[in-house]
Amino acid sequence: MAIYAEPRLLPCGDRALSVELGDEISREVNARVLALEYLIQQKALAGVTETVPTFRALLVYYDPFAVRYEEVAAFLRALATQARPDVLPPARTVEIPCCYGGELGFELDAAAAKIGLSPDEMARLHASADYYVYFVGFTPGLPYMTGMPERLTIPRLETPRTKTPPGSVGIGGTQCSIYSVESPGGFWVLGRTPLRLYDPAAADPILLRAGDHVRFRMIDRAEFDRIDAAVAAGAFTPKIEEAPR
Amino acid sequence: MKLVVHDPGPMTTVQDLGRPGYLRVGIPDSGPVDREAFVLANRLVGNPDGAAGLECTLIGPRLEFSDERAVAVTGADMAAVLNGTETPRWQAFRVKAGDVLKFGPARSGVRAYVAVSGGITTPPALGSRSTYVRGALGGLGGRALRKGDQLPLGRPGAVRTGRVKAGRAADYAAEPEVRVVLGPQDDRFNARGIAAFLEGPYEMLPQSDRMGARLKGPFIEHTRGHDIISDGVALGGIQVIGDGQPIVLLVDRQSTGGYTKIATVCSFDIGRIGQVKPGQRLRFRKVTVAEAHAELRARREQLDSAVESIV
């Protein structure tokens, strides 16, 4: 059973509870999580302070001085029955320019050899797909994405590297992600985007949102440098279009 | 109108009550680890609860004032000395231009809070002055303080100063009992694992920081492995990974994680965890959500009646 008949409500201390809607990683369950979050935003129950969507659960923070646990739980149970994907507004497709291979995509050659493709084929295949952002988190702005062509499935690095530059586009298992801050990592780095998934200096510091679609566009090093300079100068607008859910 | 940092100490940051609202995009709420001690410091100098102050970790800074202010120090005992004379904690005192406040290593507790009347007025980022070092956000340049930094201060209002009533200040020497609500993944541990967790004790490890308190103690046994489908991590969530040891996630935590969480520390005991020194021990005690909420109310009443004014 992928989607539970009744949501599971799990207390997380005295100020939060987790609403689990299913037991698998699927677009269907995740769309319901996002729909539940959307309905909470629309109906704004006093005392619900913050929500964190993930693959199959929504973490809901509340203020126990403003609302009782039982009230929050009843509110969430009722909304969960209406949390269908069709309540959501249209999604977005965000174009992420990516320079594959070379010093920016320093593991493309090794990853391609590992799965028996040429580096060019691997980059082309990676850039051909429509990716879906289940949620954003762990570090600021980091997207959890699937949609990668099956042919690119690859075990994670045996020894995680200690530092990965922000903007690195990595793959591991069937997932793809983009490192948002310098951090350790176990994904193979195929390329890098000059866009900033997290920009602490910006008014809106986060590029991607839960429910977004992502398309990678192959760029060469010269274009990477051009966009990088424009981003640094605050003169680059990412290409974002409305997309069907 | 400024505070000069002569010596920053290993990890001193500007904090206010935090940056709620951005966990859904991976930005933690930050703010002081020990919220009660922080709020008391502000109240002692007549500031609003959310005025920005300093959180000092293990060894405090050396600071110079450039005008007249009321100052209060709460939390860990770092032997604060004003112009060569030790100053009391949990009580406001006056400083004037040129005065130097110097801290040493913590004798008890881990985190000391310094409030200055008028508050620190570094530019807010996403609605908060709290420093989130990993995300280079807030505070002064998104980083811990450095030698030579100058912190801007706000205009103090009509300053009412106070002290914490006798017997009401926290004592960090004893082994604390930290209250937890079991879950969200307590069903992924067997009875032996849960019993070991609740029996303890657990020792604080030196690798602990604002992201998480790493503990060492009785092995906590899983039933079906330690991986879950990644979900949100509430403040105080206690992750247990393959080594059977708990990590309590704190104010600068990752917003989501893929490990089983056996229990969640109640919000009113987060600050107490943040004052357990490496090598000191603590125990966990199970409460229900209803018991936690009753305690939360009692703690707020205690906090609200803890300060008396200095005439």
Interface residues (C-beta under 8 A of the other chain):
Chain A: L10 P11 C12 G13 D14 R15 A16 S18 E20 D23 E24 I25 E37 T49 E50 T51 V52 P53 T54 F55 R56 A57 L58 L59 Y61 P64 F65 R68 Y69 F135 V136 G137 F138 T139 P140 G141 L142 Y144 S180 V181 Y198 P200 P205 I206 R209 A210
Chain B: P20 G21 Y22 L23 R24 V25 G26 I27 A125 L126 R134 G135 A136 L137 G142 V180 V181 G183 P184 Q185 I229 S230 D231 G232 V233 A234 L235 G236 G237 Q254 S255 T256 G257 K261 T264 V265 C266 S267 F268 V289 A290 A292 H293 L296 R297 R300
